[in-house]
Amino acid sequence: QREVRVYFGNFTDYKTNGIGSIKVGAWSYTGYVKHGGRQNGIGRFNDPNVRSYFGEWKDGNQNGMGIETYPDGTILKGLFAEGKFIKSVDFDEAVLN
């Protein structure tokens, strides 16, 4: 059975582009999208059963400064690259707003 992908937001040339919200099953993303729905720029991802992430994205992956939180309370705050946590970096979360 296939999950339905719902998008609300801006379009350019019939492709999702700009600020928008994506919802697929239990997870959601709100922020900047580019190239037909790939997360790019600053955005917030939430899957209540797995994790949440607020920070920078590139081509659909966490990339740059961000904060990832898990249901058990674990928090990773720092630098991400290609969807993976690289290292802890203390930064002011206001730079992401």
Salt bridges, closest charged atoms under 4 A:
GLU68 OE2 - ARG51 NH1 3.11
ASP90 OD1 - LYS77 NZ 3.58
GLU93 OE2 - LYS77 NZ 3.62
